[in-house]
């Protein structure tokens, strides 16, 4: 005879936390180099921009978008 098991919880109930948005930033340095950053811990676009600029310092341009 097989042992009885509890029914498992649905997967949607397990991940009930709201996911934070992810952002991607394309930056260009004054010397012409460029780089991409993935920002995971930002609350909004302004916060993502501040995180990138505080991390890399002097940049010529920054473009940030919500990652889907």
Biopython code that builds the backbone (N, CA, C, O; Angstrom):
import numpy as np
from Bio.PDB.StructureBuilder import StructureBuilder

atoms = [
    (1, "UNK", "N", (0.842, -1.170, 0.000)),
    (1, "UNK", "CA", (0.000, 0.000, 0.000)),
    (1, "UNK", "C", (0.894, 1.242, 0.000)),
    (1, "UNK", "O", (1.913, 1.282, 0.689)),
    (2, "UNK", "N", (0.507, 2.243, -0.770)),
    (2, "UNK", "CA", (1.281, 3.481, -0.867)),
    (2, "UNK", "C", (0.962, 4.399, 0.305)),
    (2, "UNK", "O", (-0.181, 4.458, 0.759)),
    (3, "UNK", "N", (1.987, 5.128, 0.801)),
    (3, "UNK", "CA", (1.719, 6.074, 1.895)),
    (3, "UNK", "C", (0.932, 7.273, 1.379)),
    (3, "UNK", "O", (1.070, 7.670, 0.222)),
    (4, "UNK", "N", (0.107, 7.840, 2.250)),
    (4, "UNK", "CA", (-0.672, 9.006, 1.871)),
    (4, "UNK", "C", (0.189, 10.258, 2.014)),
    (4, "UNK", "O", (1.009, 10.369, 2.925)),
    (5, "UNK", "N", (-0.020, 11.204, 1.085)),
    (5, "UNK", "CA", (0.734, 12.455, 1.130)),
    (5, "UNK", "C", (-0.231, 13.623, 1.210)),
    (5, "UNK", "O", (-1.372, 13.547, 0.753)),
    (6, "UNK", "N", (0.253, 14.698, 1.799)),
    (6, "UNK", "CA", (-0.530, 15.931, 1.836)),
    (6, "UNK", "C", (-0.566, 16.526, 0.435)),
    (6, "UNK", "O", (0.409, 16.415, -0.309)),
    (7, "UNK", "N", (-1.663, 17.148, 0.072)),
    (7, "UNK", "CA", (-1.672, 17.828, -1.224)),
    (7, "UNK", "C", (-0.725, 19.025, -1.186)),
    (7, "UNK", "O", (-0.662, 19.739, -0.185)),
    (8, "UNK", "N", (0.005, 19.242, -2.268)),
    (8, "UNK", "CA", (0.966, 20.346, -2.302)),
    (8, "UNK", "C", (0.245, 21.669, -2.530)),
    (8, "UNK", "O", (-0.858, 21.717, -3.074)),
    (9, "UNK", "N", (0.909, 22.748, -2.091)),
    (9, "UNK", "CA", (0.354, 24.087, -2.294)),
    (9, "UNK", "C", (0.554, 24.499, -3.738)),
    (9, "UNK", "O", (1.545, 24.112, -4.356)),
    (10, "UNK", "N", (-0.350, 25.261, -4.278)),
    (10, "UNK", "CA", (-0.127, 25.765, -5.643)),
    (10, "UNK", "C", (1.099, 26.666, -5.679)),
    (10, "UNK", "O", (1.409, 27.340, -4.697)),
    (11, "UNK", "N", (1.795, 26.678, -6.809)),
    (11, "UNK", "CA", (3.021, 27.468, -6.928)),
    (11, "UNK", "C", (2.761, 28.961, -6.808)),
    (11, "UNK", "O", (3.643, 29.700, -6.371)),
    (12, "UNK", "N", (1.576, 29.422, -7.183)),
    (12, "UNK", "CA", (1.290, 30.852, -7.108)),
    (12, "UNK", "C", (1.189, 31.325, -5.663)),
    (12, "UNK", "O", (1.470, 32.491, -5.386)),
    (13, "UNK", "N", (0.805, 30.477, -4.758)),
    (13, "UNK", "CA", (0.704, 30.860, -3.351)),
    (13, "UNK", "C", (2.077, 30.977, -2.711)),
    (13, "UNK", "O", (2.245, 31.723, -1.746)),
    (14, "UNK", "N", (3.065, 30.253, -3.233)),
    (14, "UNK", "CA", (4.399, 30.276, -2.661)),
    (14, "UNK", "C", (5.076, 31.620, -2.929)),
    (14, "UNK", "O", (5.698, 32.174, -2.023)),
    (15, "UNK", "N", (4.976, 32.148, -4.123)),
    (15, "UNK", "CA", (5.632, 33.403, -4.483)),
    (15, "UNK", "C", (4.702, 34.585, -4.330)),
    (15, "UNK", "O", (4.433, 35.281, -5.309)),
    (16, "UNK", "N", (4.206, 34.831, -3.142)),
    (16, "UNK", "CA", (3.228, 35.892, -2.934)),
    (16, "UNK", "C", (3.857, 37.283, -2.806)),
    (16, "UNK", "O", (3.137, 38.281, -2.806)),
    (17, "UNK", "N", (5.208, 37.366, -2.697)),
    (17, "UNK", "CA", (5.853, 38.678, -2.620)),
    (17, "UNK", "C", (5.738, 39.388, -3.954)),
    (17, "UNK", "O", (5.778, 38.757, -5.010)),
    (18, "UNK", "N", (5.597, 40.694, -3.901)),
    (18, "UNK", "CA", (5.565, 41.454, -5.151)),
    (18, "UNK", "C", (6.989, 41.612, -5.663)),
    (18, "UNK", "O", (7.899, 41.967, -4.914)),
    (19, "UNK", "N", (7.162, 41.349, -6.927)),
    (19, "UNK", "CA", (8.490, 41.426, -7.530)),
    (19, "UNK", "C", (8.879, 42.880, -7.753)),
    (19, "UNK", "O", (8.066, 43.698, -8.183)),
    (20, "UNK", "N", (10.122, 43.183, -7.456)),
    (20, "UNK", "CA", (10.636, 44.521, -7.723)),
    (20, "UNK", "C", (10.918, 44.643, -9.205)),
    (20, "UNK", "O", (11.311, 43.666, -9.843)),
    (21, "UNK", "N", (10.728, 45.808, -9.754)),
    (21, "UNK", "CA", (11.022, 45.968, -11.181)),
    (21, "UNK", "C", (12.533, 45.883, -11.432)),
    (21, "UNK", "O", (13.339, 46.272, -10.587)),
    (22, "UNK", "N", (12.890, 45.374, -12.593)),
    (22, "UNK", "CA", (14.285, 45.335, -13.015)),
    (22, "UNK", "C", (14.492, 46.395, -14.086)),
    (22, "UNK", "O", (13.633, 46.612, -14.940)),
    (23, "UNK", "N", (15.639, 47.046, -14.025)),
    (23, "UNK", "CA", (15.974, 48.080, -14.998)),
    (23, "UNK", "C", (17.273, 47.707, -15.682)),
    (23, "UNK", "O", (18.109, 47.001, -15.118)),
    (24, "UNK", "N", (17.432, 48.188, -16.895)),
    (24, "UNK", "CA", (18.693, 48.038, -17.620)),
    (24, "UNK", "C", (19.161, 49.448, -17.991)),
    (24, "UNK", "O", (18.370, 50.285, -18.428)),
    (25, "UNK", "N", (20.452, 49.690, -17.809)),
    (25, "UNK", "CA", (21.011, 51.012, -18.087)),
    (25, "UNK", "C", (22.139, 50.885, -19.097)),
    (25, "UNK", "O", (23.046, 50.069, -18.936)),
    (26, "UNK", "N", (22.073, 51.698, -20.135)),
    (26, "UNK", "CA", (23.153, 51.810, -21.114)),
    (26, "UNK", "C", (23.877, 53.114, -20.816)),
    (26, "UNK", "O", (23.263, 54.181, -20.799)),
    (27, "UNK", "N", (25.174, 53.030, -20.583)),
    (27, "UNK", "CA", (25.940, 54.238, -20.262)),
    (27, "UNK", "C", (27.059, 54.426, -21.272)),
    (27, "UNK", "O", (27.579, 53.461, -21.833)),
    (28, "UNK", "N", (27.415, 55.670, -21.492)),
    (28, "UNK", "CA", (28.562, 56.019, -22.336)),
    (28, "UNK", "C", (29.471, 56.902, -21.495)),
    (28, "UNK", "O", (29.044, 57.897, -20.909)),
    (29, "UNK", "N", (30.737, 56.506, -21.455)),
    (29, "UNK", "CA", (31.747, 57.263, -20.727)),
    (29, "UNK", "C", (32.274, 58.402, -21.589)),
    (29, "UNK", "O", (32.124, 58.362, -22.811)),
    (30, "UNK", "N", (32.885, 59.413, -20.986)),
    (30, "UNK", "CA", (33.430, 60.537, -21.764)),
    (30, "UNK", "C", (34.486, 60.126, -22.788)),
    (30, "UNK", "O", (34.664, 60.819, -23.791)),
    (31, "UNK", "N", (35.190, 59.017, -22.560)),
    (31, "UNK", "CA", (36.220, 58.577, -23.508)),
    (31, "UNK", "C", (35.654, 57.720, -24.648)),
    (31, "UNK", "O", (36.418, 57.236, -25.483)),
    (32, "UNK", "N", (34.330, 57.525, -24.697)),
    (32, "UNK", "CA", (33.697, 56.784, -25.783)),
    (32, "UNK", "C", (33.354, 55.340, -25.458)),
    (32, "UNK", "O", (32.600, 54.705, -26.195)),
    (33, "UNK", "N", (33.895, 54.810, -24.366)),
    (33, "UNK", "CA", (33.533, 53.442, -23.983)),
    (33, "UNK", "C", (32.065, 53.393, -23.607)),
    (33, "UNK", "O", (31.468, 54.418, -23.276)),
    (34, "UNK", "N", (31.483, 52.205, -23.658)),
    (34, "UNK", "CA", (30.080, 52.047, -23.275)),
    (34, "UNK", "C", (29.926, 50.763, -22.485)),
    (34, "UNK", "O", (30.771, 49.869, -22.550)),
    (35, "UNK", "N", (28.830, 50.683, -21.734)),
    (35, "UNK", "CA", (28.603, 49.535, -20.860)),
    (35, "UNK", "C", (27.117, 49.390, -20.585)),
    (35, "UNK", "O", (26.359, 50.352, -20.706)),
    (36, "UNK", "N", (26.703, 48.182, -20.215)),
    (36, "UNK", "CA", (25.328, 47.905, -19.808)),
    (36, "UNK", "C", (25.314, 47.474, -18.352)),
    (36, "UNK", "O", (26.195, 46.742, -17.899)),
    (37, "UNK", "N", (24.310, 47.933, -17.628)),
    (37, "UNK", "CA", (24.128, 47.551, -16.234)),
    (37, "UNK", "C", (22.712, 47.040, -16.041)),
    (37, "UNK", "O", (21.769, 47.561, -16.636)),
    (38, "UNK", "N", (22.568, 46.027, -15.214)),
    (38, "UNK", "CA", (21.253, 45.535, -14.818)),
    (38, "UNK", "C", (21.048, 45.942, -13.363)),
    (38, "UNK", "O", (21.851, 45.597, -12.496)),
    (39, "UNK", "N", (19.979, 46.670, -13.101)),
    (39, "UNK", "CA", (19.710, 47.202, -11.774)),
    (39, "UNK", "C", (18.547, 46.429, -11.179)),
    (39, "UNK", "O", (17.446, 46.418, -11.731)),
    (40, "UNK", "N", (18.801, 45.780, -10.046)),
    (40, "UNK", "CA", (17.788, 44.937, -9.415)),
    (40, "UNK", "C", (17.195, 45.557, -8.160)),
    (40, "UNK", "O", (16.087, 45.192, -7.768)),
    (41, "UNK", "N", (17.894, 46.478, -7.523)),
    (41, "UNK", "CA", (17.467, 46.990, -6.221)),
    (41, "UNK", "C", (16.991, 48.429, -6.254)),
    (41, "UNK", "O", (17.190, 49.165, -5.287)),
    (42, "UNK", "N", (16.373, 48.842, -7.338)),
    (42, "UNK", "CA", (15.881, 50.215, -7.446)),
    (42, "UNK", "C", (14.365, 50.232, -7.283)),
    (42, "UNK", "O", (13.671, 49.305, -7.700)),
    (43, "UNK", "N", (13.868, 51.289, -6.675)),
    (43, "UNK", "CA", (12.425, 51.437, -6.472)),
    (43, "UNK", "C", (11.730, 52.066, -7.674)),
    (43, "UNK", "O", (10.559, 51.791, -7.939)),
    (44, "UNK", "N", (12.468, 52.921, -8.408)),
    (44, "UNK", "CA", (11.894, 53.595, -9.578)),
    (44, "UNK", "C", (13.038, 54.022, -10.495)),
    (44, "UNK", "O", (14.203, 53.744, -10.214)),
    (45, "UNK", "N", (12.698, 54.702, -11.600)),
    (45, "UNK", "CA", (13.724, 55.113, -12.569)),
    (45, "UNK", "C", (14.743, 56.074, -11.963)),
    (45, "UNK", "O", (15.940, 55.960, -12.226)),
    (46, "UNK", "N", (14.275, 57.007, -11.165)),
    (46, "UNK", "CA", (15.189, 57.974, -10.548)),
    (46, "UNK", "C", (16.176, 57.276, -9.609)),
    (46, "UNK", "O", (17.359, 57.616, -9.574)),
    (47, "UNK", "N", (15.685, 56.315, -8.864)),
    (47, "UNK", "CA", (16.543, 55.563, -7.960)),
    (47, "UNK", "C", (17.558, 54.730, -8.753)),
    (47, "UNK", "O", (18.719, 54.628, -8.358)),
    (48, "UNK", "N", (17.125, 54.139, -9.866)),
    (48, "UNK", "CA", (18.030, 53.364, -10.715)),
    (48, "UNK", "C", (19.132, 54.257, -11.272)),
    (48, "UNK", "O", (20.297, 53.861, -11.317)),
    (49, "UNK", "N", (18.761, 55.462, -11.694)),
    (49, "UNK", "CA", (19.752, 56.409, -12.228)),
    (49, "UNK", "C", (20.774, 56.788, -11.161)),
    (49, "UNK", "O", (21.973, 56.830, -11.438)),
    (50, "UNK", "N", (20.315, 57.058, -9.962)),
    (50, "UNK", "CA", (21.231, 57.399, -8.870)),
    (50, "UNK", "C", (22.178, 56.250, -8.563)),
    (50, "UNK", "O", (23.365, 56.475, -8.326)),
    (51, "UNK", "N", (21.669, 55.022, -8.565)),
    (51, "UNK", "CA", (22.519, 53.864, -8.298)),
    (51, "UNK", "C", (23.606, 53.712, -9.350)),
    (51, "UNK", "O", (24.759, 53.440, -9.015)),
    (52, "UNK", "N", (23.253, 53.883, -10.615)),
    (52, "UNK", "CA", (24.237, 53.740, -11.694)),
    (52, "UNK", "C", (25.296, 54.825, -11.593)),
    (52, "UNK", "O", (26.490, 54.533, -11.662)),
    (53, "UNK", "N", (24.880, 56.057, -11.432)),
    (53, "UNK", "CA", (25.840, 57.167, -11.389)),
    (53, "UNK", "C", (26.744, 57.066, -10.161)),
    (53, "UNK", "O", (27.933, 57.375, -10.245)),
    (54, "UNK", "N", (26.197, 56.636, -9.025)),
    (54, "UNK", "CA", (27.039, 56.476, -7.840)),
    (54, "UNK", "C", (28.034, 55.331, -8.014)),
    (54, "UNK", "O", (29.114, 55.354, -7.423)),
    (55, "UNK", "N", (27.680, 54.338, -8.818)),
    (55, "UNK", "CA", (28.572, 53.194, -9.042)),
    (55, "UNK", "C", (29.701, 53.521, -10.017)),
    (55, "UNK", "O", (30.848, 53.148, -9.770)),
    (56, "UNK", "N", (29.402, 54.206, -11.114)),
    (56, "UNK", "CA", (30.402, 54.398, -12.164)),
    (56, "UNK", "C", (31.061, 55.766, -12.151)),
    (56, "UNK", "O", (32.151, 55.923, -12.701)),
    (57, "UNK", "N", (30.436, 56.753, -11.542)),
    (57, "UNK", "CA", (31.047, 58.076, -11.484)),
    (57, "UNK", "C", (30.734, 58.920, -12.698)),
    (57, "UNK", "O", (29.568, 59.134, -13.031)),
    (58, "UNK", "N", (31.776, 59.401, -13.363)),
    (58, "UNK", "CA", (31.636, 60.340, -14.473)),
    (58, "UNK", "C", (31.150, 59.624, -15.731)),
    (58, "UNK", "O", (31.811, 58.713, -16.229)),
    (59, "UNK", "N", (29.996, 60.039, -16.240)),
    (59, "UNK", "CA", (29.451, 59.470, -17.473)),
    (59, "UNK", "C", (29.050, 60.596, -18.410)),
    (59, "UNK", "O", (28.738, 61.703, -17.970)),
    (60, "UNK", "N", (29.060, 60.307, -19.699)),
    (60, "UNK", "CA", (28.608, 61.282, -20.685)),
    (60, "UNK", "C", (27.091, 61.215, -20.830)),
    (60, "UNK", "O", (26.423, 62.247, -20.899)),
    (61, "UNK", "N", (26.547, 59.990, -20.876)),
    (61, "UNK", "CA", (25.100, 59.834, -20.997)),
    (61, "UNK", "C", (24.664, 58.532, -20.345)),
    (61, "UNK", "O", (25.427, 57.570, -20.257)),
    (62, "UNK", "N", (23.418, 58.528, -19.891)),
    (62, "UNK", "CA", (22.810, 57.357, -19.264)),
    (62, "UNK", "C", (21.418, 57.191, -19.840)),
    (62, "UNK", "O", (20.647, 58.149, -19.902)),
    (63, "UNK", "N", (21.092, 55.971, -20.264)),
    (63, "UNK", "CA", (19.728, 55.666, -20.706)),
    (63, "UNK", "C", (19.257, 54.461, -19.898)),
    (63, "UNK", "O", (19.894, 53.408, -19.893)),
    (64, "UNK", "N", (18.124, 54.640, -19.214)),
    (64, "UNK", "CA", (17.598, 53.579, -18.352)),
    (64, "UNK", "C", (16.209, 53.213, -18.828)),
    (64, "UNK", "O", (15.399, 54.076, -19.166)),
    (65, "UNK", "N", (15.946, 51.897, -18.847)),
    (65, "UNK", "CA", (14.632, 51.407, -19.268)),
    (65, "UNK", "C", (14.207, 50.271, -18.357)),
    (65, "UNK", "O", (15.036, 49.570, -17.776)),
    (66, "UNK", "N", (12.908, 50.105, -18.247)),
    (66, "UNK", "CA", (12.346, 48.994, -17.496)),
    (66, "UNK", "C", (12.577, 47.714, -18.284)),
    (66, "UNK", "O", (12.279, 47.650, -19.477)),
    (67, "UNK", "N", (13.101, 46.708, -17.626)),
    (67, "UNK", "CA", (13.369, 45.434, -18.301)),
    (67, "UNK", "C", (12.143, 44.551, -18.197)),
    (67, "UNK", "O", (11.572, 44.393, -17.118)),
    (68, "UNK", "N", (11.739, 43.974, -19.319)),
    (68, "UNK", "CA", (10.546, 43.101, -19.337)),
    (68, "UNK", "C", (10.939, 41.666, -19.292)),
    (68, "UNK", "O", (10.076, 40.789, -19.299)),
]
sb = StructureBuilder()
sb.init_structure("model")
sb.init_model(0)
sb.init_chain("A")
sb.init_seg("    ")
for serial, (resi, resn, name, xyz) in enumerate(atoms, 1):
    if name == "N":
        sb.init_residue(resn, " ", resi, " ")
    sb.init_atom(name, np.array(xyz, "f"), 0.0, 1.0, " ", f" {name:<3s}", serial, name[0])
structure = sb.get_structure()
